[in-house]
Amino acid sequence: MNTSLTNIIKKWVPEKSKVIDFGCGDGSLLKDLIDEKNIRGYGVEIDHNKIQECIFKGISVIEKDIDEGIQDFESCNFDVAVMASSIQCLKEPHLALRKMLKLSKQCIVTLPNLGFWKCRLDLFQGRMPVTPNLPSSWYETKNLHLCTIKDFETLCFEEGFVINEKFFLNDKGAKSAMASTFPNTFASEGIYLIAKK
C-alpha cells in the first residue's frame, strides 16, 4: 500500500476506534493505526504467509476468505471497517459492503479503476490491463469484479450508501488535478469513506 493511500486512510480513522481490516495483508496498515491512532485493530486474511507477518507484528488476525469471514463478525460492533484493494476479488461485493456496514458505522474502501485511461488503452488494443494497481495477467489474477469509479459510485447509490468522502490517486499513487477532476478517466485508484443513510 502506498504512502498517500495509507495517509488518507489514517486521516479517516478516529483515535481509539475499533477497526477491522478485511484483506489486511501483512498487517502494516493496522500496525500503523495501532501505533499512531491507538486503535483496537483486527484483521482478516487468507494468505498464510501474510498471516504469519501479522502475528509477528502483534496483530490479531483470523485466517478466512473475506466472503466468509465477514459473517464471523456479524455480532461485533466496529467503528470502521477497511477493505483496501480487495473488493474486486469478492464473489458478491455488494453483499460484502452491506454486511460491512451492518457491523461498522462506516467503511473505507479502496479499488483499482478499470476506467483509468491506461486500462482503456490496453482494452482498445485487445489486451486485459496490467497496471501498478492491476499487476497480474488475466490468467493469474484474483480479480473477479473489476469496476470503474462510476460503477462503484452507482453501486453505492443503488444500495443506499452515503459517500462521506472520496479521494483519487493517479498511477504514481499521488493526488493530481486531473485525477480529482476527471476520476473515471485519470484516477488509477479510488478511496471511499462510505456509510449507511
N, C-alpha and C positions, 0 to 999 in steps of 0.2 A: 504494500500500500504506500503510495507516495506521500510526501510530507504535506502538500497542500490539502489532500483529501483527509489525512489524519487531523490536521489542524481545524478543518471545518467541522468534523465530527466532534472533536474535543470542545469546540465552541458551543455546540448544541446540547451537550450533555451537562445537566446541572451537577453542582457539587453534591457529594454524599448521596447520590442517587443509586438505585438498584438497577443494574443493566444486564441484559442478556444479549450475547452476540452469537447469532446463528451463522455458522460457517466462519468460525473465529480464526481459522488458520493456525498459526504458531502462537497466538495469544498476544502478539505485540500491541495491538490496539487496547485490549483490556488491561494489559500491564501498564501502559501509559496512562490510561484513565484512572487506574487504582493509585498510581504514584502521584499524579498531578491533580486529580479531582476527588480523591478519597472515596471512590465509588465502591459498591459491593458488586463484583463482576462475576458472571458465569458464562461459560462458552459451550457451544455445541459444534462438534467437528466429526467428520467421518474418516479423515486420513490419520492412520495410526502414528506415523512419524511426527505429524504436526501436534497430535495429542501429547506425545512424549515431550515435545518442546514446551507446550502449555504447562504440563506438570512441572517441568524443570523451572519454569518461571513462577511457579506457585499459583497458577490459575486453576480455579475449579472448572472442570470440563467433563462433559459426557460424550461418549462415542456413539453418535447417532447420525443417520441420514436426516437432513433438515425436514424433508416431507413428513417423516415420522416423529422426529424429535420435538417438534412444536407441541404435539399432543401431550408429551410428558410434563409440560409446564402449565397446562390449562388451569390448574388450581392455584397457580402462583400469581402474584402481582408484581409487575416491574414498572419502573418509571420510564425506561427507554428500552426498546428492542432494536438491535442493529442487524442489518443484513447487507454486508458490503460485498459487492460483485458476486453475489450468489443467486439472486432471484432468477436469472436466466437459466439456471441449472435445475430448477424445480419442475416437477411434473405438473403442478397446478399452482402457479404463482399467485393468482387472485385469491385462492383459498388460504394460502400461507399468509398473505397480508391480512386477511380477515382475522385469522387466528392470532397473529402477532398483535393486532390492535385490540383483541379481547384480553390479552394478558399484559398489555402495557398501555400507558397513556399516549405514547407517541412512538413512532418508528423512524429510524434513519435507514434509508435505502439508497444504495449506490448501484448504478448499472452502466454497462457499456452501451453506447448509442449506435445502433445499426444504421441510422440515418446520416452519420458522420460522412463528410464528403469523400474521404479515402475509402470507406466501405462502399459507398455508391460507385466509385470509380472501379473498384475490384469487381463488383457485381456487373457493371456495364461491360467489363472486359471478359465476363463469363466465368469469374472465379469467386469462391467464397472469400470474404475478407479475412485478412490476417493483419492485425494492428497491435500496438502495445497493450490495449485493453481486451483484445481478442487474439491472444498469441498462438492458439493452437489451430492446426489444419482441421478441416471439416471432419475428417475421419478419426481424429483423436480428441475432439473437444467434448467437454461435459455439458456444453450449452444445448438446451432443448428449446427454449423460447426466447429468442433474441427479439428485441423491440427497439423502436426509436423513442426519442424524447416525447414526441406527440403521442405515440402509442401508450406510453406509461401514464402520461397525464390524462389521456382519455380513460384508461382503466381506473384511475383514481376518481375521476368524475362519475363514471358509471357505478362504481362501488360505494359512492357517497363518502369518500375520504377527503379530508381537507389538506391541501398542501400549504403548510405554515411557512416553510422556507424552501428555497431551491437554489442550487449553485451549479455552475457548469465549468468544466475544465477542458482545455484544448488537448491535443495529443502529446504535448510536452508536460502535461499534468499541472498546468498553471492557469490562472484566470486570464481571460483575454476579452477585449471588447467584442470581437466577432463571435466568440462562443457564448457570451452573455446576451448579445442582441439577436443572434440567429442560432439558437442552440440546436435545433433539429438538424442543421447542416454543418455547423462548425464546432460543436461540442463533441468531444470524444467520449466524455463521461458525464453523467448527471448524478447529482446528490440531492436527495429529498428528505425533508422532515415532514412526515405526514401524521395525521390524527383522524379520529372519527369525528363526525359532525356533532 
